Structures are given as structure tokens and as C-alpha cells.
Amino acid sequence: MQCICGNCLTNHSGLNRIYMTLLRSMQDQFKGRNGSFYSIITLQQMCVAPAGAIEISNEVMPVSDWAADFKS
């Protein structure tokens, strides 16, 4: 991806840092069938599909924890 302005590049880099931090925290929580941890690349592949990304992010940050704040 090519960025035209500095702000775009800064924002993109910041989002990448957040994404990698989230993947590292997920790596500690998810184990494969044989008990070994998933690699970062495997977690990235699991997050390609929206359903997979939602499922994995729900394990790290359950919706029930923050959804109660939005009920009226």
C-alpha cells in the first residue's frame, strides 16, 4: 500500500501495531488440537474471513462484557 500523506502513513502504522498486539494476546489464549500455540501467521489467516475474525475477537474480548453498557 502506498500512502500519499504523512498522516495516512502514521495512522496505518498505528493500526498495524494495534493489530499485531491483539494477535499476540490472542496467541496466548488459543491452542491447536495438539496443545501447541498457533503462530501469528495462522491467526492472521483465521481472521481473513469476517466470521473468523468475530469469533476470535469474541474470545479475546467477549461481547457480553461491553454490550451491557449499550443497553438502555
N, C-alpha and C positions, 0 to 999 in steps of 0.2 A: 504494500500500500504506500502510495506517495502522498505526503502531506504538503499542502501549499503554504500554510502559515505556521508560525511557531506555536500558536495556541492549540491548533489541531494536533500537532505532534506531542505537545505536553499532555493534553487530555488523553490521547491514545496510549501513551506510555503509562499514565496513571491507571487507566483501566486495565492494562495488561498486568500491572503489579497487583492490583486487587484480584484479578482472575487467578494469577499464579498462587497468591496467598490462600485463596479459597480452595484451590486444588490441593495444596499442601495440607491444609486442615482436613480435607476430605480423605486424603491418603491415609491418615492415621485412623480413620473410622471404618474404612471399607477393607474387607479382606476377601480374597478369592476363595474358591472351593477347597483348596488345599491349605488354607490358613495363611498364605503369603499375602503381602500387601500389593495392591495394584500400583502400577507405575503411573507417572504423571501423563504419559502419552496415552495409556489405556483410559484414564479418567477423561482426558480430552476427547477421545473417540466416543466415550459413553455420553458425553454432553453435546454431541453434534445434533442429535435428534431432540426437539423440544421436550418430548415426553421423558426422555432420559435425563435431561438437564433438570427438569422439575422434580423428578423422583430423587435424584441425587442431592439437589439443594434442599429438599424437604427433610432428608436425613440429617443434614448438617444444621439446618435452621428450620425446625418444624413450624409449619404454618399455624398450628394451634397456639404456639407461644405468642405470636404477634397479632393474629387475626382477632383475638378478643378485644384488642384496643380499638378496632374499627366498628364494632357492633354498637348500634345506637340504642 
